[in-house]
Amino acid sequence: MAKRYYETIRHYESVVVLKPTLSEEEVNRRVQEIKDFITKKGGEILNVLDWGLKPLAYRINNFTHGRYFIIEIRSENTDLPNELDFYYKINDDVIRWLNIKQKAKKEASHAQ
């Protein structure tokens, strides 16, 4: 009988709010840079949702609106949220972000 073991893959959602003053080209470039950073750190992009320009609940850096993106990620790298926090913190075009760990999902693998 083959041994069965479980490998925990973590699922994350990263909500990113970009400056509303960015052009469409700059927005696309920033989102691509974020996606490249995630894959470089061992993450897999499952989905990117563009929520568009939305009002902020309160003024942030004199902005009343922001360009919202939700990035769904799967990764074995447990430090990915911390690395994303640092990346967003040093990026001037990101005005707010939130990384959320989704409910744990286990994927079965078979070892022989």
URZI-V877530 format. One record per residue. OMEGA is omega in radians with two decimals (NA if undefined). NEAR is the number of other ideal C-beta (glycine too) atoms within 10 Angstrom. Layout:
BEGIN
OMEGA|NEAR / OMEGA|NEAR
END
This chain:
BEGIN
-3.12|3 / 3.07|6 / 3.11|8 / 3.07|9 / -3.10|8 / 3.12|9 / -3.11|9 / 3.04|10 / -3.12|13 / 3.10|17 / -3.12|16 / 2.93|20 / 3.09|16 / 3.10|23 / -3.06|15 / 3.07|24 / 3.13|22 / 3.10|23 / 3.13|18 / -3.08|16 / -3.13|10 / 3.06|14 / 3.14|8 / 3.12|8 / 3.12|8 / 3.10|14 / 3.13|17 / 3.12|12 / 3.14|13 / 3.13|19 / 3.11|17 / 3.09|11 / 3.11|13 / 3.12|23 / 3.11|15 / 3.13|11 / -3.13|16 / -3.13|22 / 3.10|13 / -3.13|9 / 3.05|15 / 3.13|12 / 3.08|22 / 3.13|13 / 3.11|16 / -3.08|12 / 3.03|9 / 3.13|16 / 3.08|12 / 3.13|12 / 3.08|12 / -3.11|10 / -3.12|11 / 3.07|12 / 3.07|10 / 3.12|16 / 3.11|8 / -3.10|6 / 3.08|8 / -3.13|14 / -3.13|10 / 3.06|6 / 3.09|16 / 3.12|11 / 3.09|15 / 3.11|22 / -3.02|23 / 3.03|17 / 3.02|21 / -3.12|15 / 3.10|21 / -2.99|15 / 2.98|25 / -3.08|16 / 2.98|19 / -3.13|12 / -3.10|15 / -3.13|10 / -3.09|10 / 3.13|22 / 3.11|18 / 3.11|11 / 3.08|17 / 3.10|22 / -3.14|14 / -3.13|10 / 3.14|16 / -3.09|20 / -3.11|9 / 3.14|8 / -3.07|16 / -3.10|7 / 3.08|17 / -3.12|18 / 3.09|19 / 3.12|16 / 3.08|18 / 3.08|13 / -3.06|18 / 3.04|11 / 3.13|12 / 3.11|12 / -3.07|5 / 3.07|9 / 3.13|10 / 3.10|9 / -3.08|9 / 3.04|8 / 3.13|10 / 3.08|8 / -3.12|7 / NA|4
END
